[in-house]
Amino acid sequence: MERYFRQYGEVADVAIMRDKHSNKSRGFAFVTFRERTRQGVEALHKMLLQPARPHILLGRDIEIRVSDGSKPPDSFLDKNRSRQNSRS
């Protein structure tokens, strides 16, 4: 997922939401970009929310929405960074 969204900007975080009992994906995720300028955010919104063609990831059409700003507690990139740091 991170690789797909990197084409739109620098990805700061990916949080794939999983069922806490089965650990299966719940079918949605949060992707956070590092872009902070108003112009950059507007460009991201245009590319992601008004694409020339549908977003397709692993053969599935995906719907992109803007988050309300809350960050899920278990992000994918944070976990990977923690593992990498503990190996150092």
C-alpha positions as CSV (number, residue, x, y, z in Angstrom):
1,M,0.0,0.0,0.0
2,E,2.8,2.4,0.8
3,R,4.4,1.8,-2.5
4,Y,1.2,2.7,-4.4
5,F,0.7,5.9,-2.5
6,R,4.3,7.0,-2.8
7,Q,3.6,8.1,-6.4
8,Y,1.5,10.9,-4.9
9,G,4.0,12.2,-2.3
10,E,6.1,11.2,0.7
11,V,4.2,8.8,2.9
12,A,4.7,9.3,6.6
13,D,2.5,6.5,7.8
14,V,0.2,3.6,6.8
15,A,-2.2,2.1,9.3
16,I,-4.1,-0.9,8.0
17,M,-7.1,-1.5,10.3
18,R,-7.4,-5.1,11.5
19,D,-10.0,-7.1,13.4
20,K,-8.6,-7.4,17.0
21,H,-9.7,-11.1,17.3
22,S,-8.8,-12.6,13.9
23,N,-6.1,-10.0,12.8
24,K,-7.7,-10.0,9.3
25,S,-7.9,-6.7,7.5
26,R,-11.1,-4.8,8.1
27,G,-10.9,-3.5,4.5
28,F,-9.7,0.0,5.1
29,A,-6.5,1.9,6.1
30,F,-5.2,5.3,6.9
31,V,-2.4,6.8,4.8
32,T,-0.7,9.9,6.1
33,F,1.5,12.1,3.8
34,R,4.2,14.4,5.0
35,E,3.0,17.3,2.9
36,R,2.2,20.3,5.1
37,T,1.9,23.3,2.7
38,R,-1.6,24.4,1.7
39,Q,-0.7,24.2,-1.9
40,G,0.8,20.7,-1.5
41,V,-2.2,19.5,0.4
42,E,-4.6,20.9,-2.3
43,A,-2.6,19.2,-5.0
44,L,-2.8,15.9,-3.1
45,H,-6.5,16.2,-2.7
46,K,-7.0,16.9,-6.4
47,M,-4.8,13.9,-7.4
48,L,-6.3,11.5,-4.9
49,L,-10.0,12.6,-4.7
50,Q,-10.5,13.6,-8.4
51,P,-8.3,11.1,-10.3
52,A,-8.3,10.8,-14.1
53,R,-8.9,7.1,-13.6
54,P,-10.0,4.9,-10.6
55,H,-7.4,3.9,-8.0
56,I,-6.8,0.2,-8.2
57,L,-4.7,-1.6,-5.6
58,L,-4.1,-5.4,-5.9
59,G,-6.8,-5.7,-8.5
60,R,-9.4,-3.9,-6.3
61,D,-11.0,-0.5,-6.8
62,I,-10.2,1.6,-3.8
63,E,-12.1,4.6,-2.5
64,I,-10.1,7.5,-1.1
65,R,-11.6,9.8,1.5
66,V,-10.1,12.6,3.7
67,S,-9.7,11.6,7.3
68,D,-11.1,13.6,10.2
69,G,-7.5,13.9,11.5
70,S,-7.5,11.3,14.2
71,K,-4.6,8.8,14.0
72,P,-5.1,5.1,14.7
73,P,-2.9,3.8,17.5
74,D,-1.3,0.9,15.5
75,S,0.3,2.1,12.4
76,F,2.2,-0.1,10.0
77,L,5.2,2.1,9.5
78,D,5.7,2.8,13.2
79,K,5.8,-1.0,13.9
80,N,8.3,-1.5,11.1
81,R,10.5,1.3,12.3
82,S,10.4,-0.1,15.9
83,R,11.5,-3.5,14.6
84,Q,14.3,-1.9,12.6
85,N,15.5,0.2,15.5
86,S,15.5,-2.8,17.9
87,R,17.8,-4.7,15.4
88,S,20.3,-1.9,15.3
